[in-house]
């Protein structure tokens, strides 16, 4: 089940982000900052955070997303993570398909996703490709020397 994140989910979500081993401490800090904005400013419209529940009812994965600033009917998938013990069970796919349905309900025209070119992100990049996202841009050495920003998009109109 996918639902909006609640305040009591925060520590579990931060724990699952750390558990993946994919995020630096600075990146975890940014993820926490976006969660805090979402939880602390319920009237803001920039970020939405959802969780997918595991069999025990707690968060097995999470996603931060929102409308792309200054772009008409476009949405960004900012952050997504799934507990290592839940990976391979379709949780990430469930989150992305949920987002696609939500963007469709809002008559959105595209979803944009950015990720790293580091070898450890190969599976992540393939995951998005398998879901029909196309690489639309690559900025060499964006995050650091040898680590490109890879941008994927999927259009719905």
C-alpha positions as CSV (number, residue, x, y, z in Angstrom):
1,X,0.0,0.0,0.0
2,X,1.2,3.5,-0.8
3,X,0.3,6.4,1.4
4,X,1.4,9.8,2.3
5,X,4.3,9.9,4.8
6,X,3.4,10.7,8.4
7,X,5.6,12.2,11.1
8,X,6.0,8.9,12.9
9,X,7.5,7.4,9.7
10,X,10.5,9.9,9.6
11,X,13.1,7.8,11.5
12,X,12.2,4.6,9.6
13,X,12.5,6.4,6.3
14,X,15.8,8.0,7.2
15,X,17.0,4.6,8.3
16,X,16.0,2.9,5.0
17,X,17.7,5.7,3.1
18,X,20.9,5.1,5.1
19,X,20.6,1.3,4.8
20,X,20.7,1.4,1.0
21,X,24.3,2.6,1.1
22,X,23.7,4.7,-2.0
23,X,23.4,8.1,-0.3
24,X,26.2,10.2,1.2
25,X,25.7,11.9,4.5
26,X,25.1,15.2,2.7
27,X,22.5,13.6,0.5
28,X,20.8,12.1,3.6
29,X,20.7,15.6,5.0
30,X,19.0,17.0,1.9
31,X,16.5,14.1,1.9
32,X,15.8,14.9,5.6
33,X,15.4,18.6,4.8
34,X,12.8,17.9,2.1
35,X,11.0,15.5,4.5
36,X,11.0,18.3,7.2
37,X,9.6,20.8,4.7
38,X,6.9,18.3,3.7
39,X,5.9,17.5,7.3
40,X,6.4,20.9,8.8
41,X,4.7,23.0,6.1
42,X,1.6,21.1,5.1
43,X,0.4,24.0,2.9
44,X,3.5,24.0,0.7
45,X,3.1,22.7,-2.8
46,X,6.7,21.9,-3.8
47,X,7.3,18.5,-2.3
48,X,5.1,15.5,-1.6
49,X,6.4,12.4,0.2
50,X,4.8,8.9,0.1
51,X,5.8,5.6,1.5
52,X,5.1,2.0,0.4
53,X,4.4,-0.2,3.3
54,X,6.1,-3.5,3.8
55,X,4.3,-6.6,5.1
56,X,4.7,-5.4,8.7
57,X,3.0,-2.1,7.9
58,X,6.1,0.1,8.2
59,X,7.8,1.9,5.4
60,X,9.6,-0.4,3.0
61,X,10.3,2.4,0.6
62,X,9.7,6.1,0.1
63,X,9.6,8.7,-2.6
64,X,9.8,12.5,-2.7
65,X,8.3,14.1,-5.8
66,X,6.7,17.3,-6.9
67,X,5.9,19.7,-9.7
68,X,9.0,20.9,-11.6
69,X,9.5,24.6,-10.8
70,X,8.7,26.9,-13.7
71,X,7.7,24.0,-16.0
72,X,4.1,23.5,-17.1
73,X,2.6,20.1,-16.2
74,X,6.0,18.5,-15.5
75,X,7.0,16.6,-12.3
76,X,10.3,15.6,-10.7
77,X,10.9,12.4,-8.9
78,X,13.5,13.8,-6.5
79,X,14.4,10.9,-4.2
80,X,13.4,7.3,-3.9
81,X,14.8,4.5,-1.8
82,X,13.7,1.0,-0.9
83,X,15.0,-1.1,2.1
84,X,17.6,-3.5,0.9
85,X,15.6,-6.4,2.4
86,X,12.6,-5.3,0.3
87,X,14.5,-4.7,-3.0
88,X,13.5,-7.0,-5.8
89,X,10.0,-7.3,-4.6
90,X,8.5,-4.7,-6.8
91,X,8.4,-1.9,-4.2
92,X,10.3,0.6,-6.4
93,X,8.2,-0.2,-9.4
94,X,5.0,0.2,-7.3
95,X,6.2,3.7,-6.3
96,X,7.0,4.8,-9.8
97,X,3.7,3.4,-11.2
98,X,1.8,5.2,-8.4
99,X,3.6,8.4,-9.4
100,X,2.7,7.9,-13.0
101,X,-0.9,7.4,-12.1
102,X,-0.9,10.5,-9.9
103,X,0.7,12.6,-12.6
104,X,-2.0,11.3,-15.0
105,X,-4.7,12.3,-12.6
106,X,-3.2,15.8,-12.7
107,X,-3.1,15.8,-16.5
108,X,0.7,16.0,-16.2
109,X,2.8,15.6,-19.4
110,X,6.1,14.3,-18.1
111,X,8.2,13.0,-15.2
112,X,11.9,13.8,-14.9
113,X,14.4,11.8,-12.9
114,X,18.0,12.5,-12.3
115,X,20.7,10.1,-11.1
116,X,24.4,9.5,-11.0
117,X,26.6,7.8,-13.6
118,X,28.6,6.0,-10.9
119,X,28.8,2.2,-11.5
120,X,26.9,1.5,-8.3
121,X,23.9,3.2,-9.9
122,X,23.9,1.0,-13.0
123,X,21.0,-1.0,-11.6
124,X,19.1,2.2,-10.8
125,X,19.6,3.5,-14.3
126,X,18.5,0.2,-15.8
127,X,15.4,0.2,-13.5
128,X,14.2,3.5,-15.0
129,X,15.0,2.3,-18.6
130,X,13.0,-0.9,-18.0
131,X,10.0,1.3,-16.8
132,X,10.1,3.2,-20.1
133,X,12.2,6.2,-19.2
134,X,14.6,7.5,-21.7
135,X,18.0,9.2,-21.1
136,X,17.4,12.7,-22.4
137,X,20.6,14.5,-21.1
138,X,23.9,13.9,-19.4
139,X,26.1,16.5,-17.8
140,X,29.7,15.3,-17.6
141,X,31.4,15.6,-14.2
142,X,28.4,17.3,-12.6
143,X,28.4,15.8,-9.1
144,X,32.2,15.4,-9.1
145,X,34.9,14.5,-11.5
146,X,33.9,11.3,-13.3
147,X,30.3,11.4,-11.9
148,X,27.9,12.6,-14.5
149,X,24.3,13.8,-13.9
150,X,22.1,11.5,-15.9
151,X,18.6,12.7,-16.7
152,X,15.7,10.5,-17.6
153,X,12.2,11.5,-18.7
154,X,9.0,9.9,-19.7
155,X,6.2,11.8,-21.6
156,X,2.5,11.1,-21.1
157,X,1.1,13.2,-23.9
